Amino acid sequence: MADSTHHTIRRAAARPRGWCCSFAGVPDSPEHRRALPASSAVGAAVPKLPPPPPLPPKSPLAPSSHHSSPSSKLAGLIDPRRILSPGRVSPIDSEGSPAVADAEGPPREQAAPFVAVREDEDGERGGERNALDLRLCLRGRDGRCVAMDLDSAVLCGSSAFFAGMVPNASASGGGGGDRRVEVDGVDNLEAFKEAVELMFEPDAMRWLARAGVSRAIAVLEVSSSIMFDRGIESCLKYIEAVPWNENEEEKLKHVFARCTFDESVCKDVLARLQQQCTSGSEDLTVQLVESITSGTNNGARKEMQSLVSGLLSKSSVYHKDLSGLNKGGLYQICRSCLSSLVELFMEDSEPVEDVGQAMTTSDSRPMIEKISKQTENLNWLFDILLNNDMAEEYVELWARQVELIRMHEQASPMFRYELSRISASVFIALGKGRIQCPSNTRCQLFHGWFRPMLTDFGWLQRCSKGLDVRILEENLGQALLTLPLHQQQSLFVEWFQCFASRGTECPNLSRAFQVWWRRSFVRSSVEVRR
């Protein structure tokens, strides 16, 4: 036998016991039906009462769901007015207490209780009366009751709350077994019972590992309420070392909001709950976006684009405000992508005799792949800015790309149509009214990119890459109708001539054309004053 004192868990038998517990239904006694006198406060001395009659057989109650809504020092787990004086006999032992029975049936059979036996240093167990010298009765708000026969030395040595509540043997009239304490108004009865059981466990971490995170969080809250320091440290140590799901994380946050823990024992858990650095996520967001736009693995880049877009979306559960989105940093990445796109088209515009030479660049990757990558990057950045109401400057930036507009006329059709994919995204957003740009910006955009759109529409149909050309046609016409009428006329006439010669290779803007014609030439009954 080891020199140190330890505890073991056994089934009820003839051996002496350190503590035991059972579930029992208890009817209200006269003492419970009236307010307690002032002299019955915790720790008050009262006359010794005659020993109680023999106990009737105990019966366990079916377990109920957990509750937790503590708010005071005891976190709402205990109603102080329902704590009996330690020197008085709990009515749980009153004579004639009937066994709990079903509504229409005999009393339930009693389950064999678990017993913790405390061994002395010499290996011999003391008498049962000396080991089980205190009865602790816990009564839940739902009416359930738990009676636990305990070793008061272990209980008081573990919990400062019970150390101040449990009297010594002389205060109870000399009989250690007559000491009884009742705690009423317990919200989470099961967690309270398990916190007391944990006091008798020699290996608390193993017990918590079997219990799991949710039960450990509930025991942590009770341990804080009853000032059970070893339980607090063990629960925090276990919780910090294992994964949590989102529900468990929220429960833990609520416990930390209601309870106060020593920083030395909770700092590791807090490091997982709270961001320690004071800087925001602006720089991190820019780093992530920049890593994606410069990535070389197409499959991984698209997967990461979807991930980051979901995190930054307004509908995301992770999106709270715009404080984590650096507008200036995102536009800096846009300008970098545009510069790369200009360099690629300049390289493509150099005169070559071999078509195959124009298809590849010095790094042996196909030119179309590199141009497509920058196009996808710019469309993705535009979606992020659009979803966060920051895309007005993007329209202005795209409308001023004079060099790209000039090179579009000289570039190969298999390259240049990628530029119209960017224009298509901008035209659709304007046609849906998702961007409110000044009139001169919209005019500059159509002046530069409307003709390339007419030229590349056939390629966009054949190589759509997810673009819905019907939506493009509808919103291109709607966006065009936002221009001044005299500019609409020049653009609709250009479209009319292109459509007459190329047919379906040109977008169909017939509906928008009819609206423009009516507004321009059909006399209205209402004259607009200038």
N, C-alpha and C positions, 0 to 999 in steps of 0.2 A: 504493500500500500504506500502510495506517495505521501511525502510529508505534508504537502499542502492540502487544504480542505477542498473537496470537489463535490459535484452533485451528479446523480444518475437518474434516469427516467425509467420507471418500471410500471407494470400493470399492478392494480390494487391486489394486495395479498395480505398475509398475516404479519408481514414485516412492518416495523415502524415507518412513518411517512414524514417527509419534510413539508409537503403541501399537497392538497388535492382540491379539485374543483368539480362541481356538478351544476347542472341547470335545474332549477326548480321553480315552480309557480308558487308565488307567495301572495296570500290575500292581505289586504291592507289591515293593519291593526289600529286600535284606537289611537296609539301614539302617532301613526302616520296620518290620521284624518284631521288632526288639529295642529296648530302651529306649535313649534317646539318652544319651550321656555328659554329665557336668556341663559339659565344655568346649564343648558344642554349643549353649549358651544363646544367646539373641538378642544379637548384637553381639560374640560372642567371636571372637578371631582364630584361624584354623586354617591349616595348610599349604596352599599352592596345589596344586590337583589338575590333572592334564593336561587339556587341552581335550577336550570331549566329541566323540564321533563324529557324523557328519551325522545329522540327524533323519529318521526315517521319515515318510511322509505322515501328516498328522493327520486324524482323522475326528471329526465332531461327534456327540455323543450326543443322544438325544431328551430334551427338557426334562422335568423332573419337577415335582411340586407343591411349593409353598413351605412352609417350616417356620419357626417363630419361637418360641423359648423361652429368650431370653438371661436371665442372672441376675447376672453379675459385671460388672466394669468393661467387659469386652468383650461383656457381655450374653449370654454363652453362645454367641456366634457362632464363637468360636475356641477350640480346645483348645491351650493354651500348650505342652504337651509335644510337639505335632506341628509346631512352627515350626522349620524347618531353620536352621542357622547360615548367615548371609548369604554367607559366603565359600565355601560348599560348593555343589557342583553338584546340582541337584534330580534325583532319580531319574526324573523325568518324561521326561528326555532319555536314559535309559540305552539302550545299544545293544541292538537286538533287540526293543524294545517293539513288540508286534504291534498292528496297527490293530484297532480295535473292530469286531467282526463280529456279525451276527445269529446266533441259535442255530443256524440251518441255512441259511447263505447267505454270500455274499462280503462283505468289508468295505464299510461305507457310503461313499458318495462324499463328499469333503470339500467343505464349503460355503465360498464366498469370504468371508473375514473382513472386518469393517469396520475401517478404519484411520483414526486421528486423526493428522494431520500438524501439528507445531508449526512455524510460520514464524518466522524471525528478523526483526529490525526492518528489515533491508535488503531483505527480500522474498525472499532466497535461502534455500533449505532446506539444512540440514546433511546430512552423510552419514547413511545409514541406521544405521550402527554407532553413531554418536554420538547419534542420536535415540532408538533403541530399545536403551538400554543396560542394561535390567533385565527379567528375566522373572519375573512374579508368577504362582505356581501356587496356585489355590484348590481345595481338595478338600472336597466335601460329605460329610455323614454317610451319605448314601445311596450313596456310591461314585463319584458323578459328579465330573468334574474340569474346571476351566477354566484354560487357560494364556493369559496376557496379556503381550505384549511392550510395555513401557512406557518413557516418558521419565521417568527417576527424579527429575529436577528438579521436574517438575509434581507427581508423586506425593508426594514428601517435602515440597514446599511447600504442599500442600493438607491433608495429614494428619499431625498430630503423632505418631500411632501409628506410621506408616510411616517418619517422619523418624528415629525412634529405632531402627528395625529395619534399614533399608537401610544397608549400609556404603558408604564412599567407594570410589573406584576403586582407590586404593593398597591398601586392605585386601583387595581381591579379586585382587591380583597384578598390577595395572596394566591389566588388560583390562576395560573397562567392560562389554562384552557378556557377560562371564562371571558377572556378579552375578545371583544367583537367590535368590528367597525363596519358600518354600512355607507356606501357611496351611492347616492341616488342621482337621477337625471343624466345618466351617461348616454351620449349620442351614439358613439361607435363602441358598442359593448364588446364585440369580438376583438377589436384592436386593443382595448384596455386590458382585456384578459391576457392577450398575447404579450403585451408589454410586461405584465407581472410575471408571466411564464419565463420571459427572457432573462429575468433576474436570476433564475435558478438554472440557466443553461451554462455549462462550462465552456462551450464553443459557440458563441453567439453568431459568428460569421457563417458557420455551417447551418445553423437554424435559419438565418436570413436567406441563405442560398436556396434552401428548400421552400421558403415562403414566397419568394419572388419580390419584384420591385414594388408593385402596388401595395402589398401588405407591409413591406418595409417602410414605405412612406407613411402609412397609417400609424404604424408603431412609433415612427420618429415623432409624429405630432403628439401622441400620447406621452412619450418619454419626455418631451419638452414640457408638457403640462405638469407632470408629477416630479420633475427635476431628477430624472433618472439619467445621470451623466454617462454611465457606461453604455446604456441603450442608445443614447444620442450619438456617441462616438462610433459605435458599431454600425448603426443604421447608415450614418453618413459615409463611413468607410466602404460599406457594401454598395451603396447607391452610386458612389463616385466611380466604382470599378466596373460597372456593368452597363450595357446599352439601355436606353429608354425609348419607348414609343412616344408619340406626340401627346397622348392622353396622360401618360405618366409624367411627362415633362410639365404639363399644365398643373397637375396636382402638386408637384414639387414646388412650383412657383407660388402656388397659393399657400403652401405651408411656410415658405420663407417670408411671405408677406404678412403672415399672422404671428409667427414665432420669431424669437430672437435667439441666435446661436453665437457661441464664441467664434471669433474670426479664425482662430488657430485650427479649429476642427472642421469648419465649413468652407474654407477658402478654395479647396480643390473642387468642391461641388459648384460653388459660385463661378469658378472659372469656366465651367461647362454651361452654366445658365446665362451668363452675362458676358458681353464683349468688353474686354478689359481696356483696350485702347480707346482713346477719345476721338480719334479721327473718324470721319464718315467713310462711306463706301464709294465715294466718287472716284478716287484714284484706282481702286480695285476694279470698278466697272470698266473703266477705260482700258486697264491692262488686259482684262478678259476679252473685250471686244477686239483690241489690237492683236492679241494672240490668235484669235479666230481668223481675222482678215489676212494675216500673214502665214497661216497654216498651209501646208502643202498636200495634206491628205484630204481629198474631196469628201469622202464618206464621213470622216471624223469631223470635218469642218461643218458640214450640214447638220450633223447631230448636235454639235455644240451651239450652233445658231438657234436651233429649236429650243434648247435648254435655256439659253440666256434670254431669248425672246419671251419665253413663258415667265421667267422670273421678273422681267421688267414690264410685263403687261399690266395695265390698270386692273384687269380682272383677276390677276393672280392673288392668291392668299398671302403671298410674301410681299406684295407691293403696298406700301403705306402712303408714301408721298414721293415727290420728285427730288428729295434731298439726296438720294443715292444715285442720281443720274447727272453726270457732268456734261452739260450741253456743249461747252467750249471744247472739251476733250473729244467728244463724238464728231464735231464738225472738223476738228483737226485730222481725224482719221479719214473723214470723207475727202478732204483735200489731198491727202496722201494717196488715196485710191485713184482719184482723178488724175493726179500727176503720173501715176504708173500707167494709166490708160492712155494718156497722151503720148508717153514714150513708146508704148507698144504700137500705136497707130503711126507714129513717125517712122518707126522701124519698118512697118509694113508698107509705107508709102514710098520707100526707096525703090528705084527701078531695078527689076530683076528679070532675067530671061527665063529662068526655070521656075515653073509654078510650085514645084516641090520645095524649092528653097524658101519661098515665101510662107510655106506652111510651118516651118520650124525656125527656131531662134538659136542663139549661140549656146544656150543651156540644153539643147536637144529636145525640149518640150514643145509640143505643137503650139503654134501661135494662137489658134482658136481656143485652146484650153486656158492659156494665160489671160486672154481677153475675157473669156466667159467667167473666169474666177473673179476678176475685178468688177464685172457687171453684177454678179451675184452679191458681192460685198456691198456695192453701192445701193442695190435694191433692198438688201437686208437692213442697212443703216437707215434708209429712208422709212422703212416700216417701223423701226424703233422710234424714230423721231416723230412720225405721224401718229403713232399710238399714244405718245406722250405730249401731243400738241406743241411740237417744236419744229415742224417741217417747213414753215414759211421761208426761212433763209435757204433751205435746200432748193426750193423752186428757183429762187433768185440765183443761187450758185450754178445750177444746171442751165439756166437761161443764158448765162454769160460765157459759156464754153465755146467761144468763137473759133478757137483752133480746132477743136474736135468737129464742129460743124463744117469747117472748111475741108478737113481731111476726109469727112464722110463721103464726099463726092468722088474722091479718088480711090477709096479703099475697096477691097474685094467684097462682093455682096455677102459672102459667108462670114465676114468679120463685122462689117458695118451694121448689120441688122441687130447686133447686140446692143448698140447705142440706142436704137429705137425701143428696146425692151425697157431701158431706164425711162425714156420719154413716156412709154405706155403707162408705167406706174404713176407718174406725175399727172398725166392727163386724166386717168381714172379718179385719182384723189380730188382733182379740181372739179370734175363732173359730178362727183357725189357730194360736193360741198364740204369736204373734210378739211380743206385748206382755204383760208381767206387771205388772198394776196392782193396787193394793189393792182389797179388796172394796167399800169405801165409794165409791171412785172409779167402779167399774163400776156400782154401784147408782145413783149420781147421773147417770151417762151415760144409762142406760136410762130413768130417771125423766123425764129431759128430752127425749130424742130418739127414744124408741121409738114414741110415738103419731104424731109427724110422719112417721116412716118408713112406718107403716101407711097414712097419708093420701096420701103422695106416690108410693107404689110403682107405681101405674098410669102416672104420668108418667115414672118411671124406666125402665119397660119400653118406652115409646114413644120416649123420647129418651135412649137408653142412653149415648151418647157413649163407647163402649168399655167400659162397665160390664157384666159378666156377671151377670145377675139370678139365674141358677141358683146361682152361687157365693155371691151375696149371701144367698139364702134359706138355704142350708146353713149358712153361718158365722154368720148372725144367730141361728139356733136354737142353734148350739154355744155362742156367746157368752152367750146367755140362760141356758143350763144351768150357767154358772159362778156364778150368783147363789145366795143362800140359798133354800131350797125355798119358804119362805112368800112371798118376793118373786117367785119364778118363777110361783107360782100366780096372783097378781094379774095379771101380764103375760100369761100364757097364756090366762086367761079373757078378757082384753080382746082378744087376737088372735082367739080362737075366735068371739066375737061379731061382730068386723069381717069375718072370713072368711065367716061364715055369711050375711052380708048383701051383701058385695061380690064374693065369689068370687075370680077371678083378678086383680082389681084390688088384691088384698091378698097379701102374701107367703105362701107355703105352708110352714108350720112343723109339719106333721103328724108328721114323724119325731121332732123334738125334743119335741113335745107327748106322744108315746107314752113317750119316755124319762122325762119328768117324771112322768107318771101312774104308771108302774111304780115309780119310786123313792119316790113319795109314798104310794101306796095298796096296792101288792101286798106282802103280808107276806113277809119274807125269813126263811130258815132261820137266819140269823146276826143276832143282836140286837146293836146298837151300844150300848155302855155310855156313860153321860154322866159 
